[in-house]
Amino acid sequence: MDNFKKPNLTNSKKKRALSTKKLAESLKIKKECEKKALDIVIELIDGGLEESELLNKLYSINVCHYEDVVEERFILKQCGYVMCDKKLTDIPNQKYKISLALTKVFDITERKKFCSNICYKSSKYLQNQLLTSPLWLRDKDIIPTFKLLKIHSEKEIPSDSIIPDDVSTPISTNDTKTDIEEQFKNVFITG
């Protein structure tokens, strides 16, 4: 009976203490990353950032943080695109846009959070570049080069013209409703 060794309790206690210490460090890092991300979200909601500032901050937020920024800016009646400082006016009440020319119905829930199709596309372009990995595990990730969509030089699009996100033809302010439907038709049928 003396051949049985008693388990070494000191080794298991040391392992448990070490794993508890690692867990506490991980939780601390996670908390710090989340706090930094929330601070960035507040800055993005307020707007007024330079392009380089914005691009440097994107590494520290997730897609869900960016979606929160767009939603909060919409609640404040600001364009959802962080580089745009325009106020939202004439926000459509409807959820859908019906194109008689295409006989299609488009969900405009996301699009109506932006002042124009250009801002909508720019925002989606930026959002698609964001990392999906957890913030606290990014120290090992390669930092990507974020880019803004460079189409703000095009003419302004009125906020009441709603086009789905894959349509690239801008609508001018003097277009009539039939002209708009004709542009829908041209983009979807020929494009």
Buried (B, 14 or more C-beta within 10 A) or exposed (E): EEEEEEEEEEEEEEEEEEEEEEEEEEEEBBEEBBEBBEEBBEBBBBBEBEEEEBBBBBBBBBEEBBBBBBBBBBEEEBBBBBBBEBEBEEEEEEEEBEBEBBEEEBEBEBBBBBBBBBBBBBBBBBBEBBBEEEBBEBEEEEEEEBEBBEBBEEEEBBBEBBBBBEBEEBBEEEBEEEEBBEBBBEBBEEE
